[in-house]
Amino acid sequence: MALDALDQKTLSSLPRLSEVYDAYGVEVNALSLNEIFALYERAGFLYPEKAARLIPHLKQVRDNWRRMLKAGDSLLYVLTAGDKKTGLASIAVWRTTHNGWTSQHLVSENNPMASRAVMLAGTAASILKGVDESHQNWFRPENRFPSRVFGSMVQTIGQSLSCVQRHMYFALPKNSRMPSGGRVRVVPYDSSHEEALCLIASVSRGSIYVAAEQLATDPELAEVDQLYREVGLRRTRHIWLAYREYKDEPIGAVIAYRGPLGLNFSYIENRCDLLLHPTLPEADVEDVVAALLRASASAYEDFELDTIPVIAATIAREPGCRVGSCASTGILMVSTQGSWRVPKSIRCSQVLSGRDTDEPSCAN
């Protein structure tokens, strides 16, 4: 992927990889697990609704984090800047696919320069490593700082290299009884469905989503699962596609992610992505949603929570409401997913370095 003149100038200005964190005044995995979680508490990251969902499982969550941190920076690493006097800032980064990462839990003790440093250092290191293909993050749209920085990335980086999508986050009770699904045929994914999966994912979420989630190259996350197995954990993905009874073009899909509980404090690592074709008639929506969610339930039989985190795009608000009509579910929040390709995240670093350093609200 060729670099334009501005990209090349930015790349040339970056420090060497061996010096990148020192150049930004950032440390990697410098805090103990207890210190990380204490920082989250001091910074107000665990707001009441989030804490209520997390605290009952905190022992297991901490154990999962401890295992992943033992792998160095191959699965999870935490960048910190600042100090006790000026205030600490931190961001956590974890491997969501073999070549893709999620940046999350941006917190700061009233030190906006430290917040800027951890974001810039993380972006610069990813560029210089040359092996990462994509990054993504999740944030609530009412959080001013991530909305300004990451919510505007499409205007700066371009829609061919990035996307920002707003979703509804539902809590679907595991014991929900779904309607029959009518005349909808749901099939589990196998390699013969690669083209169909990429088609429905592209028309419903876009090509950046397909690339960032490696749906074409590692749909069931077999490659990254091998890395998680090395620390006694698992990272898998289960997929079902929906078709009209006698048709071959997919009208929907559900992608059930499974991973170490609480890797993300909103349980994004275990989300259930509901994809619907944008031309699906309203009269068919409830049947398709019900059939897909009923099929995906098998992936969550051993899930530790009583509810399954279901993600549906707000552009399909009526289908999202139909999720609620299929069972007694509630919208926990509206969340925004930003994804970008790393070769051009050089421009993302330009976004960060050019932004005002207002104090960040906590990102997911």
Secondary structure in CASP SS format (residue, H / E / C, confidence):
PFRMAT SS
TARGET T0000
AUTHOR 0000-0000-0000
METHOD secondary structure of the structure
MODEL  1
M C 1.00
A C 1.00
L C 1.00
D C 1.00
A H 1.00
L H 1.00
D H 1.00
Q H 1.00
K H 1.00
T H 1.00
L H 1.00
S H 1.00
S H 1.00
L C 1.00
P C 1.00
R C 1.00
L H 1.00
S H 1.00
E H 1.00
V H 1.00
Y H 1.00
D H 1.00
A H 1.00
Y H 1.00
G C 1.00
V E 1.00
E E 1.00
V E 1.00
N C 1.00
A C 1.00
L C 1.00
S C 1.00
L H 1.00
N H 1.00
E H 1.00
I H 1.00
F H 1.00
A H 1.00
L H 1.00
Y H 1.00
E H 1.00
R H 1.00
A C 1.00
G C 1.00
F C 1.00
L C 1.00
Y C 1.00
P H 1.00
E H 1.00
K H 1.00
A H 1.00
A H 1.00
R H 1.00
L H 1.00
I H 1.00
P H 1.00
H H 1.00
L H 1.00
K H 1.00
Q H 1.00
V H 1.00
R H 1.00
D H 1.00
N H 1.00
W H 1.00
R H 1.00
R H 1.00
M H 1.00
L H 1.00
K C 1.00
A C 1.00
G C 1.00
D C 1.00
S C 1.00
L C 1.00
L E 1.00
Y E 1.00
V E 1.00
L E 1.00
T E 1.00
A E 1.00
G E 1.00
D E 1.00
K C 1.00
K C 1.00
T C 1.00
G E 1.00
L E 1.00
A E 1.00
S E 1.00
I E 1.00
A E 1.00
V E 1.00
W E 1.00
R E 1.00
T C 1.00
T C 1.00
H C 1.00
N C 1.00
G E 1.00
W E 1.00
T E 1.00
S E 1.00
Q E 1.00
H E 1.00
L E 1.00
V E 1.00
S E 1.00
E C 1.00
N C 1.00
N C 1.00
P H 1.00
M H 1.00
A H 1.00
S H 1.00
R H 1.00
A H 1.00
V H 1.00
M H 1.00
L H 1.00
A H 1.00
G H 1.00
T H 1.00
A H 1.00
A H 1.00
S H 1.00
I H 1.00
L H 1.00
K H 1.00
G C 1.00
V C 1.00
D C 1.00
E C 1.00
S E 1.00
H E 1.00
Q E 1.00
N E 1.00
W E 1.00
F E 1.00
R C 1.00
P C 1.00
E C 1.00
N C 1.00
R H 1.00
F H 1.00
P H 1.00
S H 1.00
R H 1.00
V H 1.00
F C 1.00
G C 1.00
S C 1.00
M H 1.00
V H 1.00
Q H 1.00
T H 1.00
I H 1.00
G C 1.00
Q C 1.00
S C 1.00
L C 1.00
S E 1.00
C E 1.00
V E 1.00
Q E 1.00
R E 1.00
H E 1.00
M E 1.00
Y E 1.00
F E 1.00
A E 1.00
L E 1.00
P E 1.00
K C 1.00
N C 1.00
S C 1.00
R C 1.00
M C 1.00
P C 1.00
S C 1.00
G C 1.00
G C 1.00
R C 1.00
V E 1.00
R E 1.00
V E 1.00
V E 1.00
P E 1.00
Y C 1.00
D C 1.00
S H 1.00
S H 1.00
H H 1.00
E H 1.00
E H 1.00
A H 1.00
L H 1.00
C H 1.00
L H 1.00
I H 1.00
A H 1.00
S H 1.00
V H 1.00
S H 1.00
R H 1.00
G C 1.00
S H 1.00
I H 1.00
Y H 1.00
V H 1.00
A H 1.00
A H 1.00
E C 1.00
Q C 1.00
L C 1.00
A C 1.00
T C 1.00
D C 1.00
P C 1.00
E C 1.00
L C 1.00
A H 1.00
E H 1.00
V H 1.00
D H 1.00
Q H 1.00
L H 1.00
Y H 1.00
R H 1.00
E C 1.00
V C 1.00
G C 1.00
L C 1.00
R C 1.00
R C 1.00
T E 1.00
R E 1.00
H E 1.00
I E 1.00
W E 1.00
L E 1.00
A E 1.00
Y E 1.00
R E 1.00
E C 1.00
Y C 1.00
K C 1.00
D C 1.00
E C 1.00
P E 1.00
I E 1.00
G E 1.00
A E 1.00
V E 1.00
I E 1.00
A E 1.00
Y E 1.00
R E 1.00
G C 1.00
P C 1.00
L C 1.00
G C 1.00
L C 1.00
N C 1.00
F C 1.00
S C 1.00
Y C 1.00
I H 1.00
E H 1.00
N H 1.00
R C 1.00
C E 1.00
D E 1.00
L E 1.00
L E 1.00
L E 1.00
H C 1.00
P C 1.00
T C 1.00
L C 1.00
P C 1.00
E H 1.00
A H 1.00
D H 1.00
V H 1.00
E H 1.00
D H 1.00
V H 1.00
V H 1.00
A H 1.00
A H 1.00
L H 1.00
L H 1.00
R H 1.00
A H 1.00
S H 1.00
A H 1.00
S H 1.00
A H 1.00
Y H 1.00
E C 1.00
D C 1.00
F C 1.00
E C 1.00
L C 1.00
D C 1.00
T E 1.00
I E 1.00
P E 1.00
V E 1.00
I E 1.00
A E 1.00
A E 1.00
T H 1.00
I H 1.00
A H 1.00
R H 1.00
E H 1.00
P H 1.00
G H 1.00
C H 1.00
R H 1.00
V H 1.00
G H 1.00
S H 1.00
C H 1.00
A C 1.00
S C 1.00
T C 1.00
G E 1.00
I E 1.00
L E 1.00
M E 1.00
V E 1.00
S E 1.00
T E 1.00
Q E 1.00
G E 1.00
S E 1.00
W E 1.00
R E 1.00
V H 1.00
P H 1.00
K H 1.00
S H 1.00
I H 1.00
R H 1.00
C H 1.00
S H 1.00
Q H 1.00
V H 1.00
L H 1.00
S H 1.00
G H 1.00
R C 1.00
D C 1.00
T C 1.00
D C 1.00
E C 1.00
P C 1.00
S C 1.00
C C 1.00
A C 1.00
N C 1.00
END
